[in-house]
Amino acid sequence: MPRTVAVLRNTPGFATREDAVLERLAARFTPVPYGVGDTVLAEGEYGEDAFIVAEGRVAVYRSVDRDKVERVAHLGPGHVVGA
């Protein structure tokens, strides 16, 4: 759990919270590992979860037309994806 607290400490919206608050929040988080090329969320997909990038990078793409996508962002540690 200390690693999760460190991730929250580096995430906007959580960074200024007290350690005790972060520890309680961290207890509710479940680490979900993703590999290179894995899809976390698909465009237009309904999701109930938010993901905080703990390490590595996440590329965000959007559909331009039926057969073409473009990268619109690269997110790194501390960024939130989803919900």
C-alpha positions in Angstrom: 0.0 0.0 0.0 2.8 2.5 0.5 3.4 2.4 -3.2 -0.2 3.3 -3.9 0.0 6.2 -1.4 3.0 7.5 -3.3 1.1 7.3 -6.6 -1.8 9.2 -5.1 0.6 11.8 -3.7 1.7 12.5 -7.3 -1.8 12.8 -8.6 -3.5 16.2 -8.9 -6.5 16.3 -6.6 -4.9 14.0 -4.1 -1.5 15.6 -3.7 -2.4 17.9 -0.9 -4.4 15.4 1.1 -3.1 14.3 4.5 -1.3 10.9 4.7 -4.1 9.3 6.8 -6.6 10.3 4.1 -4.4 8.9 1.3 -3.9 5.6 3.3 -7.6 5.2 3.6 -8.1 5.9 -0.1 -5.2 3.6 -1.1 -6.9 0.7 0.7 -9.8 1.0 -1.8 -7.6 0.9 -4.9 -6.7 -2.3 -6.8 -3.6 -2.3 -8.9 -4.3 -3.4 -12.5 -1.3 -4.1 -14.6 -1.3 -3.5 -18.4 1.3 -4.4 -20.9 2.6 -2.6 -24.0 -0.2 -2.4 -26.6 -3.0 -3.3 -24.2 -6.3 -1.3 -24.5 -7.4 0.2 -21.2 -10.6 1.8 -22.5 -12.0 2.0 -26.0 -13.5 5.2 -27.4 -17.2 5.4 -26.7 -17.1 2.6 -24.1 -19.0 3.2 -20.9 -16.8 2.7 -17.8 -17.3 3.0 -14.1 -13.7 3.0 -13.2 -10.9 5.6 -13.2 -7.3 4.5 -13.7 -4.3 6.4 -12.3 -1.2 5.8 -14.3 1.4 4.6 -11.8 4.3 4.1 -14.1 5.0 4.0 -17.8 3.0 5.9 -20.4 -0.5 5.7 -21.9 -1.3 6.8 -25.4 -4.7 8.3 -26.1 -6.2 7.9 -29.6 -9.5 9.1 -31.2 -11.2 8.0 -34.3 -10.9 10.4 -37.2 -13.0 8.2 -39.6 -13.8 4.6 -40.0 -10.3 3.5 -40.8 -8.1 6.1 -39.2 -7.1 7.1 -35.7 -4.9 9.8 -34.4 -2.9 10.1 -31.2 -4.2 13.1 -29.1 -2.2 12.7 -25.9 0.5 10.8 -24.1 -0.2 10.4 -20.4 2.3 9.5 -17.7 2.5 8.9 -13.9 -0.2 10.8 -12.0 -2.6 11.2 -14.9 -6.1 9.9 -14.5 -7.8 7.9 -17.3 -11.5 7.1 -17.5 -14.6 7.8 -15.4 
